[in-house]
Amino acid sequence: RVLEQHKLNKDQWEERIQVWHEEHRGMIREDAVLEYLKIAQDLEMYGVNYFSIKNKKGSELWLGVDALGLNIYEQNDRLTPKIGFPWSEIRNISFNDKKFVIKPIDKKAPDFVFYAPRLRINKRILALCMGNHELYMRRRKPDTIEVQQMKAQAREEKHQKQMERALLENEKKKRELAEKEKEKIEREKEELMERLKQIEEQTKKAQQELEEQTRRAMELEQERKRAQEEAEKLAKERREAEEAKEALLRASHDQQKTQEQLAAEMAELTARITQLELARQKKESEAQEWQQKAQMVQEDLEKTKEELKTAMSTPHVTEPMHSENEHDDEQDENAAEASAELRSEATIKDRSEEQRTTEAEKNERVQKHLK
């Protein structure tokens, strides 16, 4: 019923309960229980013990026993009582086996009779009725001295607890403030440390940028010096080029002056080259002639070697000195033939004196071999 009245789902109830718990977190347990009871006692079903009963007609009903009296409810509605019997209007209650009887103070009013399912339930109903009625009567009597002393002591204890709770709350607030202040200081410290770190990083970055700019300035200075040196070098080369140009102009001017002289020298050199070429051709012709002569001499030498080889390979018979004249004449004829052949070979080629001497020596060696 409570869920239906407030129309909140489970998650919303949990969130609402957490908020209420946070709001009442400083409340002690006893006060929380009392506040709970104050709220709960206003509910229709608070403190009511229900028992299933039947009337004389056998209809199913509910009997509710609470601190104010007895109530009869219908089977399908346990919130709205159909008949009520306050303790102040009840004269007597009793049961006999399963039968339970409620007798009102008004004797003219009829007794209310109902039946419980078991005897044990009637005993429990009677015990609850007696206990609730006794408490009802006790609350309406003046307090005894003992009760008054107990209430005074309870009030004093309550006041003491309230003071202690107030002191505790004060200490708790001071501690919370100190913790908040500490957290604030820690947070400020962290912020300052972070700021210091940022400043250090910025300083380091600025230092690096300064070093980079210094290095860049040095590089630019070196580039400037290099460019200046190159400019001076180019200027020097330009001056040298201008001087070379002037020298070429002077040389060209001088060349124009000596052009006729150069032409004459060129003609003289051309004539000299022509003479040298003719002399070279003449020398080449002579060299060819000498080469042909040397080739002819070589051929004669080869032929002579062949003849000597042939002569050395022919056998000859030698006669004794005391032989007859006929044999001597034959030998002379053979010797004459050999001499005639050598002379005919000597007359074929026109040899120099050295060559003829060499051939004579060869002939002598041949004659020695023939003897």
C-alpha positions, 0 to 999 in steps of 0.5 A: 500500500505504501508503494502504491501511495507514493508511486516510486519504483525500487531504484527511486526508493533506494535513492530516497532512503540513501538521502534520508539516511544521509540527513539523519546520520547524526541521530543516535539509535534510540532516537531513531527507533522512537522516530520510527515508532512515531511514524509507524504507529499512525499506520492502519496495520501497526501493532495489529495481530490478525487471526483467521476466524468464522462467525456463526454463519461460517463466513471467513473473517479476520480478528485484529488484536491491538493496543486499543481493542479488538476489531473485526475485518472482512476477508478481503480488507484488513485495513478498515475494521467492520466492527470495533470493540475498544477495551473500555467497552469490553466487559469480558472475553472468554473461549470454550474450545474453538468458540470465543465470546466477547461480552460488551459492558452494555448488557443490552448489547448482544455478545459477539461470538466467533470460532477459531480453527483450533483451540491453541489460537483461542488461547493465544488470542486471550493472552494477547487480549489480557496483555494489551488490556493491562498495558491500556489500563496502566497508561491511564493510571497516574505514575508511581513514585518509582516510575516518576523517578525512572522517568526523571532519571531517563530525562536526565540521561537523555539530557546528558546524552543530548549534551554528549551528542552536541559535544560530539557533533561539535567535535565532529564538525571541528574535525570535519572543518580541520579535514576540509582545511587540510584538504584545501591546504593539500589541494592548494599545495598540489596546485602550487606544486603543479604550477611550480612544475609548469613554471619549471617546464616553461623555464626549461622550454624557454632555456631550450628555446634560448639555446636553440636561438643562440645556436641558430644565431651562431649558424646564421653568423657562420652563414653570413661569414661564409656568404661574405667570404664567397662574395669576396671570392666572387669579387676577386674572381670577377676582378681576375676575370676582368683582368683576364678580359683586359689581357685577352683584349691586349693579346688580341690587339697584339695578335692583330699586330703580329698576324702578318708575322705569324702568317709568314712563319706559318708559310715557312713552317708549311714549306719546311713540313713539305721538305721533311715529308719528301725526305721521309718518302725518300728515306722510306724508298731507300729503306724498301730497296735495302730491305729487298736487297737483304731479302735477296741476300737471305735467299742466296744464303738459303740456296747456298745452304741447300747446295752445301747440304747436297754436296755433303750428302754425295759419297766420293772415292779417294785413290792412292797416290801411286795409282796410274795417270789415268786415274789422276786424269779422272780425278782432275776431271771430277775436280774440274767439274766441281770447280766449274760449278762453284765458279758458275754459282759465283758469277750469278750473283753480284756479291760484295768482297766480304761475301766473296771471301765467305764463299771462298772459305766455304769452297775450301771447306768443301774441297777438304771434305772432298779429298 
